């Protein structure tokens, strides 16, 4: 292939369920695929509901060209922030009152901080210990020393002190409730005025969801990133596994669902790769000539 034949692609990778399995495992084949694609001249960016406060350690150490974060509220290329969409103070007040009235736990995301409702840190800490115990049992059953493995968890969240909270910096709310019907009912009520997505965090019981300003989603932010980079959306690849990847699939020329994605998510994509624990990202990258 000559340099004139080279087709530079921009790849947008979801994190949970795509790059990170069950919030605990980062496949080596995925790390290698991302690094090799970038070495070959392609751009690889994250596209996640997580904020920068949750992107640390081995995830960022992989090396990326940028990130769409907070479900599309922010987007950066390198160190340059090119998208920033925030809630109004009135919207934050309305959400807080609605969450409290229904006894639903929540946390707010700013660009690089998270602020939790009372009781949520203790709830997540308990879940984290249960996740650790399950992870250790699975490792021992496989003949692996659990102390030799690095542990990730969706429950491993660092919340900032309430004194630093500003209702002028909130980009998104994440809700977690023990009553799945109550969560679904609340999201339905908020849908006319906000961008809502359900079931974004896998929970052993109850349900979860995300609430952002109207118009905020991964797809809208990706279009701004591509315009900034001067890359045609036809040359963009989106890889994901969840409902909040729907708009990403719509705007990317090639939409790829993970093999572990729910059937309704797979139906939204152009193609389906193998599951995350079956080298899904590596296989998708290889299929499209990125490696």
Beta strands, then each sheet from edge to edge (+ up, - down):
strand 1: 10-13
strand 2: 20-21
strand 3: 25-26
strand 4: 43-47
strand 5: 66-69
strand 6: 74-77
strand 7: 80-84
strand 8: 105-109
strand 9: 114-116
strand 10: 172-177
strand 11: 194-198
strand 12: 207-213
strand 13: 236-240
strand 14: 254-257
strand 15: 271-272
sheet 1: 7+ 6- 5+ 4+ 1+ 13+ 14+ 15+
sheet 2: 2+ 3-
sheet 3: 9+ 8- 10+ 12- 11+
end
